[in-house]
Amino acid sequence: MMNHVRSILWKQLKDTLKNTAILIQFLMFPCMTIIMETCVDIPNMQEHFFSNMFAVMYVGMAPLTAMSAIISEEKEQNTLRVLQMYNVKAFEYFVGNAIYIISICMCGSLVIGIAGGYRGMDLLRFMVIMLIGHVISMFAGAAIGAGCKNQMVATSLSVPIMMVGAFLPMLSTFNHTIEKVAKYIYSEQLYLILNRQGATIIRVDTLVILLINILLIAGCFTKAYRHVFSD
């Protein structure tokens, strides 16, 4: 199993260097955080404002679009069929892709956290929150990629979902009506957690909303993967 996982991981790492569109997804928000935290100084601005905002955008965009693009492209090119012929199981294929995406996203998250001024235990809590978000978004991207018949359809579906997850938390800070809707999205709850990092207890409503999001996304992911690897 580990040989299959390593092979998939290595394949995706090589493909990333050739695929500018996916590479930009991983680099854009860490670079924007460095620029904004370094160059912009607004009086009375909330602590970690830019890092928290770009962190949630990163969560909502990078893992979702990357996983969706990878799976839909390989599905369209019948790469998954070839992997099945070589006895690569669905679990091994997913784990290889998951390790690849989460590792790169966590490296980007570390850059965002350090650029935003997080240190010590605050940085550790920031990274844990980011890990939770990346995993949820990655499963959402996997469900989209596996559930769509080709990459074009997957892109047309993943873009609006990505826009909701990435930008709704930012818009909710400026519009109370949007905030009422955004609170049911996992990325908004993660944004609220980041802004409440001084609190030692996570609110019950936050846990409930995150759990519902996870269950819904996990259900879609399971259904899509069963369909792909049973055909």
C-alpha positions in Angstrom: 0.0 0.0 0.0 2.8 2.5 1.0 4.5 2.0 -2.4 1.2 2.9 -4.2 0.7 6.0 -1.9 4.3 7.1 -2.5 4.0 6.7 -6.2 0.9 8.8 -6.4 2.4 11.4 -4.1 5.5 11.7 -6.2 3.5 11.8 -9.5 1.4 14.7 -8.1 4.5 16.6 -6.9 6.0 16.4 -10.4 2.8 17.4 -12.1 2.4 20.5 -9.9 5.6 21.9 -11.2 4.2 21.6 -14.7 0.8 22.9 -13.9 0.9 26.7 -13.4 -2.8 27.0 -12.6 -2.6 24.6 -9.6 0.7 26.0 -8.4 -0.7 29.5 -8.3 -3.5 28.3 -6.0 -1.0 27.2 -3.4 1.2 30.4 -3.6 -1.2 33.3 -4.1 -2.6 33.8 -0.6 0.6 33.3 1.3 2.3 35.8 -1.0 -0.6 38.3 -0.6 -0.5 37.9 3.2 3.2 38.8 3.2 2.7 41.8 1.0 -0.3 43.1 2.9 1.1 42.5 6.4 4.4 44.2 5.4 3.1 47.1 3.4 -0.3 48.1 4.9 -0.6 49.7 8.3 -4.1 51.0 9.2 -4.6 52.6 12.6 -6.8 50.6 15.0 -6.8 47.6 12.6 -7.8 44.3 14.2 -4.9 42.1 15.1 -4.1 39.5 12.5 -6.7 41.0 10.2 -5.0 40.3 6.9 -3.6 36.9 7.9 -7.0 35.7 9.2 -8.8 36.9 6.1 -6.4 35.4 3.6 -6.1 32.2 5.7 -9.8 31.5 5.3 -9.7 32.4 1.6 -6.8 29.9 1.3 -8.8 27.2 3.0 -11.8 27.8 0.8 -9.9 27.9 -2.5 -6.6 26.0 -2.7 -7.4 22.4 -1.4 -10.9 22.4 -3.0 -9.8 23.5 -6.5 -6.6 21.5 -6.5 -8.3 18.2 -5.5 -11.2 18.8 -7.9 -8.8 19.5 -10.8 -6.6 16.5 -10.1 -9.3 13.9 -9.8 -11.5 15.2 -12.7 -8.5 15.5 -15.0 -7.3 11.9 -14.2 -10.9 10.6 -14.5 -11.3 12.3 -17.9 -8.0 10.9 -19.2 -8.8 7.4 -17.8 -5.8 7.5 -15.5 -8.0 6.1 -12.7 -8.8 3.1 -14.9 -5.1 2.4 -15.4 -4.5 2.7 -11.7 -7.2 0.2 -11.0 -5.6 -2.2 -13.5 -2.4 -2.0 -11.4 -4.4 -2.8 -8.3 -4.3 0.7 -6.8 -7.3 0.9 -4.5 -9.5 3.9 -4.0 -8.2 4.4 -0.5 -4.5 4.4 -1.6 -5.3 6.8 -4.4 -7.1 9.2 -2.1 -4.4 9.0 0.6 -1.6 9.8 -1.8 -3.5 12.9 -3.2 -4.5 13.9 0.3 -1.0 13.9 1.7 0.2 15.9 -1.2 -2.4 18.6 -1.0 -2.5 18.9 2.8 1.3 19.0 3.0 1.6 21.9 0.5 -1.4 23.7 2.0 0.0 23.5 5.5 3.3 24.9 4.3 1.4 27.8 2.9 -0.6 28.1 6.1 2.6 28.3 8.1 3.8 31.2 5.9 0.5 33.0 6.4 0.6 32.4 10.2 4.1 33.7 10.6 3.6 36.7 8.3 0.5 37.5 10.4 2.5 37.6 13.6 1.4 34.3 15.2 4.0 32.8 17.5 4.2 29.9 19.9 0.9 28.3 21.0 -1.0 30.9 19.0 0.7 29.7 15.9 0.0 26.1 16.8 -3.7 26.8 17.3 -3.7 28.6 14.0 -2.2 25.6 12.2 -4.7 23.2 13.8 -7.6 25.4 12.7 -6.1 25.6 9.2 -5.7 21.8 9.1 -9.3 21.2 9.9 -10.3 23.7 7.1 -8.0 22.2 4.5 -9.3 18.6 5.2 -12.9 19.7 4.9 -12.3 21.6 1.6 -10.2 18.8 0.3 -13.1 16.3 0.7 -15.4 18.8 -1.0 -13.0 19.0 -3.9 -12.7 15.3 -4.1 -16.5 14.9 -4.2 -16.7 17.4 -7.0 -13.9 15.9 -9.0 -15.2 12.4 -8.7 -18.8 13.3 -9.2 -18.3 15.2 -12.5 -17.8 13.5 -15.9 -14.9 15.7 -17.0 -12.7 18.5 -15.9 -14.7 21.3 -17.6 -17.9 20.3 -15.7 -15.8 20.0 -12.5 -14.4 23.5 -12.9 -17.8 25.0 -13.6 -19.1 23.5 -10.4 -16.0 24.1 -8.2 -15.6 27.8 -9.0 -19.0 29.0 -7.5 -18.5 26.7 -4.5 -15.0 27.9 -4.0 -16.2 31.5 -4.3 -18.7 30.9 -1.5 -16.2 29.2 0.8 -13.4 31.7 0.1 -15.1 35.1 0.0 -18.3 34.8 2.0 -16.4 35.2 5.4 -14.8 38.4 4.1 -18.1 39.8 2.8 -19.8 38.9 6.1 -17.6 41.3 8.0 -19.1 44.2 6.0 -22.7 43.1 5.6 -25.0 41.9 8.4 -27.4 40.1 6.0 -24.6 38.1 4.4 -23.3 37.3 7.9 -26.7 35.6 8.7 -26.2 33.3 5.7 -22.4 32.8 6.0 -22.6 31.5 9.5 -23.8 28.2 8.2 -20.7 27.7 6.1 -17.6 26.0 7.6 -15.2 28.6 6.4 -17.1 31.4 8.2 -17.0 29.4 11.4 -13.3 28.9 11.1 -12.9 32.6 10.5 -14.9 33.3 13.7 -12.7 30.8 15.6 -9.5 32.5 14.3 -10.9 35.9 15.5 -11.7 34.3 18.9 -8.4 32.6 19.5 -8.1 34.0 23.0 -11.1 32.0 24.0 -10.4 28.6 25.5 -13.8 27.1 24.7 -15.3 26.7 21.2 -19.0 27.6 21.2 -21.5 24.8 20.8 -23.2 26.3 17.7 -19.8 26.4 16.0 -19.2 22.7 16.7 -22.7 21.8 15.5 -22.4 23.8 12.2 -18.9 22.4 11.5 -20.2 18.8 12.2 -23.2 19.3 9.8 -20.9 20.6 7.1 -18.5 17.7 7.6 -21.3 15.1 7.4 -22.8 16.6 4.3 -19.5 16.8 2.5 -18.4 13.3 3.6 -21.7 11.9 2.4 -21.2 13.5 -1.1 -17.6 12.4 -1.1 -18.5 8.7 -0.3 -21.3 8.6 -2.9 -19.1 10.0 -5.6 -16.1 7.7 -4.9 -18.3 4.6 -4.8 -19.6 5.6 -8.2 -16.1 6.1 -9.7 -14.4 3.0 -8.4 -17.4 0.7 -8.9 -17.9 1.4 -12.6 
